[in-house]
Amino acid sequence: MNKYSPGYEKFNDEYSLLFNSYYKSVGTHWKQEKRGLLSRPTVQEVLNYRNHVDAAMLALLETTMEPERIEFLLEIGLNHEQQHQELLLMDIKHILSSSPLSPVYSEKRLEAFSAGSLKWRHFKEGVHELGNSESEFAYDNERPCHKRYINSFAIRESYISNGEYLEFINSGGYHSFQYWLSDGWDWINEEKIQSPLYWRLIEGEWYEFTLHGLVLLDMYAPVSHISLYEAQAFANWSGQRLPTEFELELFLGDSKLPLWCWTSSHYSPYPSYESYMGGLGEYNSKFMCNQFVLRGGCFATPSEHYRNTYRNFYRAHQRWMFSGIRVAKDI
């Protein structure tokens, strides 16, 4: 608004600090790890801020001399806002999980899913065109389309279930270094990690904290809130491997899925990648280091975002997102 709407008056100068997630070109931002500690502004103050911005945006859309540029920025902005709807649920769950009262966010079971079929889907080797075309909205990290040779492979149709993951735990998986990446082994020992993020062992029974409270662990539901380290260790233990992001792109459709799937692919640019110009260049390209790709979406992902080219990414130790495991094998 400051750039394209002359005379725009900020609602509150301090909001630029609070609502800037990580864009250095915009200015100083609040520390990401401390966002959950902010109790102000109030909900009503945020709604008033939203109304202020909405009114200014409507006026800009009617008067702008650069409609194509504004539409381009607005489309990215709306998709970015939808991403944060998913992030809000991730953060809400993480904050509530810290309470000894195990509070309920929703009586409706938002996370009730079956792991699915144990069948394997096979793919023949060949050259495939991957990435997103220019015919629909996609982020810059999904482009350009490019060709890759993919060896023959198979992916199990189902997610790894809680029951399967419990077998890994009971077999000593968290105490057997041979299954783990070196950094992962150091991480679970330093942080005393013994199970998925929201599992709780109470009087010999496993429970899981969910958005609908603390419940007895469902052995048939997909294991969730798993780090890349844990997913990799499980795959090694099971004699399989994690799929690459390109194998998952061939495997996935546009249907709604319960959990993002970890891949073995480092988050990096495609051949001939071009980032957005200006401040938007910070949106994806500056994070293409020390992170791994997840594919597929989750139950909290907006339906318009389901596409097989969508690339999510997190660091190997992170677990608070709605992540799960699929396994693959060479054939």
N, C-alpha and C positions, 0 to 999 in steps of 0.2 A: 504494500500500500504506500509506503514511504516513497518508493521510486516511481510508481505509475499514477499516483493520485495526488496531484499538487494540492496543498492545503489540508491534507489528512492530519487529523489530530489524534495522537495516541491516547488510548483509554487510560493507561497507567504506564509511566516510564519504566517501572520496576518489572513489569511483566515480560519485557524483552529478555531479562536474565532468567526468569522462572520457566518460560515456555520455549526457550531455545534448547533443543535436545543436545546438539553437539556441533553446530555449524560455526566454525571459527570466523568465517567471512561476515557473519551477522553480528558477532560480538561475543562478549563473555557469556558463558552458560553455567547453570547450576550443576553440581557434581551428580553424575548419574546414580551412584550408589546411595545417595541421600535423598532421592526424590520421594521415597515413601515416608519420609519424616516431615514433610510439609503439610501442615494442617490449615494453612491459609494461602491463597484466598478461599473464601467459603464457596459452596456450590452456587449460591445466588449471585455472588460477585463474578464467578466464572460465566454464568448465564448472561449476566449483564454485559460482560466483555464480548461474548459471542454475538449478542444482538447488535452491539456497536460495530463489530467487524462485518457482520452480515449486511447491515444497512450501507456501509461504505462500499462493500463489494458490489451490491446491486447498482449503486450509483456509478461505479467505475465501469461496469459492463454496459451501461447505457451510453456512456460518454467517451469511452476510450478511443483513441486514434490508432491503437495497435491491437485490434481484436484477435488476430491469429496468435500473437505472442501471449496475450492474456489467457486465451483458451488453452494453450499449451501448458502454461504454468498452473492454471486452475485444475486441469485434469490430473497433473502430477500431485498437486496439493490434496485433491479429494482422495486419490488412491493412498496417499501417505496418511491421511486422517483415518482411513479404513484400517490401515496397518495398526494404528495406535488403539483401535477398538480391541484388537486381539491382545496387544500388549497390556492394556488395562486389566483384562481378565488374568493374564499371567501375573501381574503385580498384585492384584487383589488376592489371588490365591496364595501367593508367597507371603504376603503380610499377615493374612488370617492364619496361616499355618504356624506362625510364631506364637500364637496365643495358646495357653494351656487349656482353654475352654473349647478348642476346636470349633469355632463358630461356623454357622451355615450361611453361605452366600445365596444359594438358591435351593428351594425344595425340589425343583425339577432336576432330574439326573442328567446334567448336561454332558457328562463324560461316560455314559453307559454304552459301551460298544463291545462287540465280540471280536476276538483276534482274527477270525476268518478261516478260510479254507487252507488246508495243509498242502494243497497241490502246488506243483511248480509250473511256471510258464517259461517255455523255451524260446530262444531267439537265435537265428542263424547269423553267422558272421557276414560282414559286408560293410559297404560305405553308406553312411547315413547322413542326411542333412539335419543338423541340430541347431537350436536357437530359435528365436522368434522372428517372424517376418514383419514387414512394416504395415501389415493390413489390420492390426488391432493394437490396443494399448499394451505396452510392456515397458519395463524399466530398461535403462541403458545396459545393465549387466546381463540382460537376456539376449543381447544382440552383438554383432550381426549373425545372420544365419551362416553356417560354415559346415564343411564336410569333415567327418571323422571315420576312420576305419575302426569298427568294433568287432572283437572276437566273439565267437559263439559263447552264450552264457544262459543261465537260468536264474530266475528270481522266484522265491516262494511267495505265493499269493497272499498269505496271511502275515500279519505282524507276529513278532515273538510275544507270547502270552506271559502273564504274571506267573503262571504255573511253571512254564519252561524256565523263566528267569530264576525262580526260586530253586529249581534243580541246580542251576549254576551256583547259587549261593551255598546251598547245602553240600555241594561237592567240594567246597573250599575255594571257589573261584576268586574270592577277594583276598585269599591268602596264598595264591599260586602265581608267582611272578612271571612264569613262562607265558601266560596269556596276555600280559599287559605291555603296552608301549612303555618305555622307560619313564617318560614324563608322567604317564598315568599311574604307574606304580608308586612313584614318589608322591603324587597328589593324594591317592587314597590313603597312604600311610601318614602323611603330614596332616591331612584333614580328618583322619579316622573315619573314612567312608566305608560302610559295610553293606549298604543297600541303596535302592533308588531313593530319590530326594524325599518323597512324602510317605514312605513306608514307616510303620511304627510296630515294634515288637512288644506286645503287652501280654504278660502272663503266658508266654509261650505261643501266642497267636499273632499272626501278622494282620495288621490293619493298614489302611491307606487313607491319608487325608485328601479329600476331594472338595470341589466347590459346593457339594451338598453335605459336607461334614466328614467326620471320621467314620469309616465303614470297614467291615470285614473285607479282607483282600479277595477280590474276585479272580479266581485262578484262570478264568477263560477270557478275561479282558486283556487287551494289549498292555504290556509294561510301558510305563510312561515316565517322563521327567528323568531321562537317561542322558548321561554325558557321552560324547564321542569316545572317551576312554573306555567307559563301561560297555558301550555297544561293540567296540572293537574287541574287547576281551571276551565278551560272550560269543561273538562270531568265531574267534580263534578256538575257544573251548568246544564249540559245537562242530568244529571241522569245516566250517563254511567261511564266508568273508562278507564284508559289507559291499553293497553295490556301488559302482561309480555313479556320479550324477548323470552321466550320459546314458548308462544302462537304465536308470530310473526314468529318464525322459522318454525312452522307448516303451517302458512298461506302463507308465501312468496315463490315465485318461483325464477327463475333466470332472469326474464325479467327486462328491464330498467325502473326505477321509477324516478319520478321528485324530491322527497324529502326523506331524512332520517326520520324515525318515532321514536318519543320518546317512551320509555317503562317505566314501573314502577319499573324495575329491577335495583338494585344497581350493579355497575360493580365490580365483584368479581371473584375469580378463580373457575373453575370447580373442582369437586372431583378428586383427584389424579393429579392435574395440575402440570406440570413441566415447568419452564421458560427456555428460551434459556440459554446456558452456557456463561460465561464470560461477556464482555461488552454488548452483546445483551440481557442479562437478564434485562437491563433497559428498553427494548423496550415496554413492556406492564405491567409487574408485579408491578412495583413501582407506577403505577397510579391506582391500585385497591383499592381506598379509596375516599369517598366523590364525586363519579361520578355516572352518570346513563347511561345505555346502549341505543343506538339508533340502529335500524336495517333497512336494505333494500337498502341503496344506494340512490344516487340522480342523476340528469341530468349531473352533472360534474364528477361523479365517473367513472373511466376507466371501460370499458365493461368487462374486464377480472376479475374485482373484484366483480361482481354481483354473490353472492351466499347467500343462506338463513342462513348460519352460521356466516357470517361476523359480528363482534361486533365492532361498533364505540362507543365512549364514550365522554361525556362532563360533565362539572359541571352544576348544576341545573339552574344557572342564565345566562348561555352563550347563545347567540342568533345569532352570526354572521355566523354560519354554515348554510347550506341549510336544515333546519329542518322543519318538519310538524307534523300533528296530525292525528292519527287514533284512533277510540274509540272501546272498547270491552264491553261485558257484560257476566254475568254468565247465564247459562241456565239449 
